């Protein structure tokens, strides 16, 4: 299984995370397009920090302060995959919850409600999904110490919002020897959202790619970079796994349209999956069992959303359900449609190093079908057939070695 390993020995920020992922091989055009759609064309360059070449990402955003609702709306409008946009929304909801704990009821984001933060988060989430790794490990993150100028005056470092974001994770932290803010709330929220494996889950591994994302400052003693590595675990490594909560409720007095709308809103709010199953309820009434799979940190918010959308009076929660996840990668294949060459993505599921399921990514296929005036099912079928041919060719070559 390929795993992304973050080593935030000098902290983390949104631009540093995006740069490190680009250095590991994330799709630069997809990232630039996503960031461009919410702010402006980013400037992506190579700089040097204490002798280390690193990728610097600049959003070119003007100063701004937005409400959480405005930020989420901009994320939803981004030219990015649905998975990346939903993940970006979860990142900002993490920040929003942390700021509420610090400031109480808020009407706006404080230091992370700017357009540059939106571009950084959308870009980082797009970059992660384009790598198609099977899991993410975060080594201890260095936070720094001292004070930093904030909207309401001088704040202690690490910033209060950063502390609350990391409080809800198992990410190890250390203050370090350097004065100043090394890990921003945006950086902390991205790492908290990305992490899915613990250090002990890795076992032995080999390094396949290394990337460095540069911070803005250039201190003389320590390279201001975030290091990321794509590593391949050995056969003895544990399968990817995580814990989820399962929410469910029975309803018999809402229409299918209302249930479908509720499921869409739940997915947009961070649910990992949602489903509705027809069932026969008491007194012979026809109804539905609505189930939602979510991460423990979103359980309360999603249960409240279920209650509001469905009007149900009770929601059952089965906590801490362990699930095993197949190794997943997103790859691309070239196909010819209407005489035009197109490079389109498909998702693979692997067990034991071999692909057992393959599916074309719908949104890029839909956009391609619209541009070429073709039925989307024809594009999906072409990508699937070409993807299987590519996979079988690679596995055949591997078997011969």
C-alpha positions as CSV (number, residue, x, y, z in Angstrom):
1,X,0.0,0.0,0.0
2,X,1.2,3.5,-0.8
3,X,1.0,5.9,2.2
4,X,1.6,9.6,2.4
5,X,3.9,10.5,5.3
6,X,4.1,14.1,6.6
7,X,7.1,15.2,8.6
8,X,6.2,18.6,10.0
9,X,9.5,19.1,11.8
10,X,9.2,22.9,11.2
11,X,5.5,23.2,11.4
12,X,2.8,23.3,8.7
13,X,0.7,25.8,6.9
14,X,-1.7,25.5,4.0
15,X,0.7,26.7,1.3
16,X,3.4,24.4,2.7
17,X,1.2,21.4,2.6
18,X,0.1,22.1,-1.0
19,X,3.8,22.6,-2.1
20,X,4.9,19.4,-0.4
21,X,2.2,17.4,-2.1
22,X,3.1,18.9,-5.5
23,X,6.7,17.9,-4.8
24,X,5.5,14.3,-4.2
25,X,3.9,14.3,-7.7
26,X,0.4,15.7,-7.2
27,X,-1.3,16.9,-10.4
28,X,-0.1,20.5,-10.8
29,X,-2.7,21.4,-13.4
30,X,-5.6,20.1,-11.3
31,X,-4.3,22.0,-8.3
32,X,-3.7,25.2,-10.1
33,X,-7.2,25.0,-11.7
34,X,-8.9,24.4,-8.4
35,X,-7.1,27.3,-6.7
36,X,-7.6,29.6,-9.7
37,X,-11.4,29.0,-9.6
38,X,-11.7,30.4,-6.0
39,X,-9.1,33.2,-6.1
40,X,-6.7,33.7,-8.9
41,X,-3.9,31.9,-10.9
42,X,-1.5,30.8,-8.2
43,X,2.3,31.3,-8.6
44,X,4.1,28.0,-8.1
45,X,7.8,28.3,-8.0
46,X,10.9,26.5,-6.7
47,X,12.8,28.3,-3.9
48,X,15.6,27.5,-1.5
49,X,15.3,27.2,2.2
50,X,18.7,26.6,4.0
51,X,20.0,24.8,0.9
52,X,16.9,22.7,0.3
53,X,14.9,23.2,-2.9
54,X,11.2,23.4,-2.1
55,X,8.0,24.3,-3.9
56,X,6.5,27.7,-2.9
57,X,2.8,28.2,-3.6
58,X,1.4,31.8,-3.6
59,X,-2.3,32.4,-4.0
60,X,-2.1,36.1,-4.9
61,X,-5.3,36.7,-2.9
62,X,-6.2,40.1,-1.6
63,X,-7.0,40.6,2.1
64,X,-10.5,39.5,3.1
65,X,-12.7,38.3,6.0
66,X,-15.6,36.0,5.4
67,X,-18.2,34.1,7.4
68,X,-18.1,30.3,7.5
69,X,-21.1,30.2,5.2
70,X,-19.3,32.4,2.7
71,X,-16.2,30.2,2.9
72,X,-18.2,27.0,2.4
73,X,-20.0,28.5,-0.6
74,X,-16.6,29.4,-2.2
75,X,-15.4,25.8,-1.6
76,X,-18.6,24.4,-3.2
77,X,-18.1,26.5,-6.3
78,X,-14.5,25.4,-6.8
79,X,-13.5,23.7,-10.0
80,X,-12.4,20.5,-8.2
81,X,-13.7,17.0,-7.7
82,X,-16.6,16.5,-5.4
83,X,-14.4,14.5,-3.0
84,X,-11.9,17.4,-2.7
85,X,-14.7,20.0,-2.2
86,X,-16.4,18.0,0.5
87,X,-13.0,17.4,2.2
88,X,-12.3,21.2,2.0
89,X,-15.6,21.9,3.7
90,X,-14.8,19.5,6.5
91,X,-11.5,21.3,7.0
92,X,-13.2,24.7,7.4
93,X,-15.8,23.2,9.7
94,X,-13.0,22.0,11.9
95,X,-11.6,25.5,12.0
96,X,-15.1,26.9,12.7
97,X,-15.7,24.6,15.6
98,X,-12.3,25.5,17.1
99,X,-12.9,29.3,16.7
100,X,-16.3,28.9,18.4
101,X,-14.6,27.2,21.4
102,X,-12.1,30.1,21.6
103,X,-14.3,33.1,20.9
104,X,-17.9,31.9,21.5
105,X,-20.6,32.7,19.0
106,X,-18.9,34.2,15.9
107,X,-20.1,36.1,12.9
108,X,-16.9,35.7,10.9
109,X,-13.7,33.8,10.7
110,X,-10.8,35.6,12.4
111,X,-7.4,34.9,10.9
112,X,-8.3,32.0,8.5
113,X,-11.4,33.4,6.7
114,X,-9.4,34.9,4.0
115,X,-9.4,34.0,0.3
116,X,-5.8,32.8,0.5
117,X,-6.9,30.2,3.1
118,X,-9.7,29.0,0.9
119,X,-7.3,28.6,-2.1
120,X,-4.7,26.8,0.1
121,X,-7.3,24.3,1.5
122,X,-9.0,23.6,-1.8
123,X,-5.6,23.2,-3.5
124,X,-4.3,20.9,-0.7
125,X,-7.4,18.7,-0.8
126,X,-7.2,18.5,-4.6
127,X,-3.5,17.6,-4.4
128,X,-4.1,14.8,-1.9
129,X,-6.8,13.2,-3.9
130,X,-4.7,13.4,-7.1
131,X,-2.0,11.4,-5.4
132,X,-4.4,8.5,-4.7
133,X,-2.6,7.2,-1.7
134,X,-4.1,4.5,0.6
135,X,-3.6,6.4,3.9
136,X,-1.8,9.3,5.6
137,X,0.5,9.3,8.6
138,X,1.5,12.5,10.4
139,X,4.8,12.5,12.4
140,X,5.0,14.9,15.5
141,X,4.3,18.5,14.4
142,X,6.4,21.3,15.8
143,X,4.2,24.3,16.9
144,X,6.7,27.0,18.1
145,X,6.3,29.3,21.1
146,X,6.0,32.9,22.0
147,X,3.3,35.3,20.8
148,X,1.7,36.2,17.5
149,X,-0.3,39.3,16.4
150,X,-3.9,38.3,15.9
151,X,-7.2,40.1,15.1
152,X,-7.8,40.7,18.8
153,X,-4.2,41.5,19.9
154,X,-1.2,39.4,20.8
155,X,-2.0,35.6,21.1
156,X,0.1,32.9,22.6
157,X,1.8,30.4,20.3
158,X,0.5,27.9,19.5
159,X,-2.6,29.9,18.6
160,X,-5.7,28.9,20.6
161,X,-7.5,27.7,17.5
162,X,-4.6,25.5,16.6
163,X,-4.6,23.9,20.1
164,X,-8.3,23.1,19.9
165,X,-8.0,21.6,16.4
166,X,-5.1,19.3,17.4
167,X,-6.9,18.5,20.7
168,X,-9.4,16.3,18.8
169,X,-6.7,14.2,17.1
170,X,-4.0,11.7,18.0
171,X,-1.3,13.8,16.3
172,X,1.7,14.1,18.5
173,X,3.0,17.7,19.0
174,X,6.1,19.4,20.3
175,X,6.9,23.1,20.9
176,X,10.4,23.1,19.5
177,X,13.2,25.6,20.1
178,X,12.2,28.3,17.7
179,X,10.1,31.3,18.7
180,X,7.1,32.2,16.5
181,X,4.1,30.4,15.0
182,X,5.2,27.4,13.0
183,X,1.9,25.5,12.7
184,X,-1.1,27.7,11.6
185,X,-4.7,26.7,12.3
186,X,-5.2,26.0,8.6
187,X,-2.1,23.7,8.6
188,X,-3.3,21.9,11.7
189,X,-6.9,21.5,10.3
190,X,-5.5,20.0,7.0
191,X,-3.3,17.6,8.8
192,X,-6.1,16.6,11.2
193,X,-8.4,15.9,8.2
194,X,-5.8,14.0,6.2
195,X,-4.4,11.7,8.9
196,X,-5.9,8.2,8.8
197,X,-3.1,5.9,10.1
198,X,-0.8,5.9,13.2
199,X,2.9,5.6,13.1
200,X,2.7,2.0,14.3
201,X,0.6,1.0,11.3
202,X,3.4,1.5,8.8
203,X,5.8,-1.3,9.5
204,X,8.8,-1.4,7.1
205,X,8.5,0.8,4.0
206,X,10.4,2.1,1.0
207,X,10.3,5.7,-0.2
208,X,8.9,6.3,-3.6
209,X,8.7,10.1,-3.7
210,X,9.8,13.1,-1.6
211,X,8.5,16.7,-1.7
212,X,9.2,19.9,0.3
213,X,6.8,22.7,0.7
214,X,8.3,26.1,1.5
215,X,7.0,28.6,4.0
216,X,7.2,32.3,3.5
217,X,10.0,33.1,6.0
218,X,13.6,32.1,5.3
219,X,15.4,31.7,8.7
220,X,19.1,31.0,8.6
221,X,19.3,28.1,11.1
222,X,16.5,25.7,10.2
223,X,14.9,25.1,6.8
224,X,11.4,26.5,6.8
225,X,9.9,23.6,4.9
226,X,7.4,20.8,5.3
227,X,8.6,17.4,4.1
228,X,6.2,14.8,2.7
229,X,7.0,11.4,1.4
230,X,5.1,8.8,-0.6
231,X,6.1,5.4,0.8
232,X,5.2,1.9,0.0
233,X,4.6,-0.4,2.9
234,X,5.6,-4.1,3.0
235,X,3.2,-7.0,3.0
236,X,3.4,-7.2,6.7
237,X,1.9,-3.7,7.2
238,X,-1.6,-3.5,8.6
239,X,-4.5,-2.8,6.2
240,X,-5.7,0.7,6.2
241,X,-8.4,1.1,8.9
242,X,-10.2,3.8,10.7
243,X,-13.1,4.3,13.1
244,X,-16.5,5.6,12.1
245,X,-19.9,6.2,13.8
246,X,-23.1,4.9,12.3
247,X,-26.2,7.1,12.7
248,X,-29.6,5.7,11.8
249,X,-33.3,6.5,12.1
250,X,-36.6,5.2,10.9
251,X,-39.0,7.6,9.1
252,X,-42.5,6.9,7.7
253,X,-43.8,10.4,7.1
254,X,-41.4,12.0,4.7
255,X,-41.3,11.7,0.9
256,X,-38.5,10.2,-1.2
257,X,-37.6,13.7,-2.4
258,X,-37.1,15.0,1.1
259,X,-35.0,11.9,2.0
260,X,-32.8,12.5,-1.1
261,X,-32.4,16.1,-0.3
262,X,-31.4,15.2,3.3
263,X,-28.8,12.7,2.1
264,X,-27.3,15.3,-0.2
265,X,-27.0,17.8,2.6
266,X,-25.5,15.2,4.9
267,X,-22.9,14.3,2.4
268,X,-22.1,18.0,1.8
269,X,-21.8,18.4,5.6
270,X,-19.1,15.8,5.9
271,X,-20.8,12.4,6.0
272,X,-18.7,9.6,4.5
273,X,-21.7,7.8,3.2
274,X,-25.5,8.0,3.4
275,X,-28.2,5.5,2.4
276,X,-32.0,4.9,2.7
277,X,-33.5,1.4,2.7
278,X,-37.2,0.7,2.3
279,X,-38.7,-1.1,5.3
280,X,-42.0,-2.2,6.8
281,X,-42.6,-0.4,10.1
282,X,-45.1,-0.8,12.9
283,X,-48.8,-1.1,12.0
284,X,-47.8,-2.1,8.5
285,X,-46.6,1.4,7.5
286,X,-44.1,1.7,4.7
287,X,-41.0,3.7,5.7
288,X,-37.3,4.0,5.3
289,X,-34.2,3.3,7.4
290,X,-31.9,6.2,6.9
291,X,-28.2,5.5,7.7
292,X,-25.3,7.8,7.8
293,X,-21.6,6.8,8.2
294,X,-19.4,9.6,9.7
295,X,-16.3,10.3,11.5
296,X,-16.6,10.7,15.3
297,X,-15.8,14.4,15.2
298,X,-18.8,15.1,13.0
299,X,-21.4,12.8,14.7
300,X,-23.2,15.5,16.8
301,X,-23.5,18.0,14.0
302,X,-24.7,15.4,11.5
303,X,-27.2,14.0,14.0
304,X,-28.7,17.4,14.5
305,X,-28.8,17.9,10.7
306,X,-30.6,14.6,10.3
307,X,-33.2,15.6,12.9
308,X,-33.8,19.0,11.2
309,X,-34.0,17.6,7.7
310,X,-36.2,14.5,8.4
311,X,-38.2,15.7,11.4
312,X,-37.3,12.6,13.3
313,X,-37.5,12.5,17.1
314,X,-34.7,9.9,17.7
315,X,-31.4,9.0,16.1
316,X,-29.5,5.9,17.1
317,X,-25.7,6.1,17.2
318,X,-23.4,3.1,17.0
319,X,-20.0,4.5,18.0
320,X,-16.5,3.5,17.1
321,X,-17.2,1.0,14.3
322,X,-13.9,-0.3,12.9
323,X,-13.7,-0.6,9.1
324,X,-11.0,-1.9,6.8
325,X,-10.4,0.0,3.6
326,X,-8.9,-1.3,0.4
327,X,-5.8,0.3,-1.0
328,X,-7.1,3.0,-3.4
329,X,-5.3,4.9,-6.2
330,X,-6.5,7.3,-8.8
331,X,-4.8,6.9,-12.2
332,X,-5.2,8.2,-15.7
333,X,-5.6,6.6,-19.1
334,X,-5.6,8.1,-22.5
335,X,-8.6,7.3,-24.8
336,X,-9.7,8.6,-28.2
337,X,-13.3,9.9,-28.4
338,X,-14.6,11.4,-31.6
339,X,-11.1,11.5,-33.0
340,X,-9.8,13.5,-30.0
341,X,-7.3,12.3,-27.4
342,X,-8.4,12.7,-23.8
343,X,-6.6,11.8,-20.5
344,X,-9.3,10.8,-18.0
345,X,-9.0,9.4,-14.4
346,X,-10.2,6.2,-12.9
347,X,-10.1,4.8,-9.4
348,X,-8.6,1.4,-8.5
349,X,-9.1,-0.8,-5.5
350,X,-6.3,-3.2,-4.6
351,X,-5.9,-6.2,-2.3
352,X,-2.7,-8.2,-2.1
353,X,-1.1,-5.8,-4.6
354,X,-3.6,-6.6,-7.4
355,X,-6.5,-4.6,-8.7
356,X,-9.9,-6.2,-8.0
357,X,-12.2,-3.3,-8.8
358,X,-12.0,-0.3,-11.2
359,X,-14.3,2.6,-11.8
360,X,-14.1,5.7,-14.0
361,X,-14.3,9.0,-12.2
362,X,-17.8,10.4,-13.0
363,X,-17.3,14.1,-12.9
364,X,-14.4,14.3,-15.4
365,X,-16.2,11.9,-17.7
366,X,-19.4,14.0,-17.5
367,X,-17.5,17.1,-18.4
368,X,-15.8,15.3,-21.3
369,X,-19.1,14.0,-22.6
370,X,-20.6,17.4,-22.5
371,X,-17.7,18.9,-24.4
372,X,-17.8,16.2,-27.1
373,X,-21.6,15.9,-27.2
374,X,-21.5,12.2,-26.2
375,X,-23.6,10.1,-23.8
376,X,-21.8,10.0,-20.5
377,X,-22.3,6.2,-20.3
378,X,-20.2,5.8,-23.5
379,X,-17.3,7.9,-22.0
380,X,-17.5,5.9,-18.7
381,X,-17.4,2.6,-20.6
382,X,-14.5,3.7,-22.7
383,X,-12.5,4.8,-19.6
384,X,-13.3,1.6,-17.8
385,X,-12.3,-0.6,-20.7
386,X,-9.1,1.3,-21.3
387,X,-8.3,1.3,-17.6
388,X,-8.7,-2.4,-17.3
389,X,-6.4,-2.9,-20.3
390,X,-3.8,-0.7,-18.8
391,X,-4.0,-2.4,-15.4
392,X,-3.7,-5.9,-16.9
393,X,-0.8,-4.9,-19.0
394,X,1.1,-3.6,-15.9
395,X,0.3,-6.6,-13.8
396,X,1.3,-8.9,-16.7
397,X,4.7,-7.1,-17.0
398,X,5.1,-7.3,-13.2
399,X,4.5,-11.1,-13.2
400,X,7.1,-11.6,-15.9
401,X,9.8,-9.9,-13.8
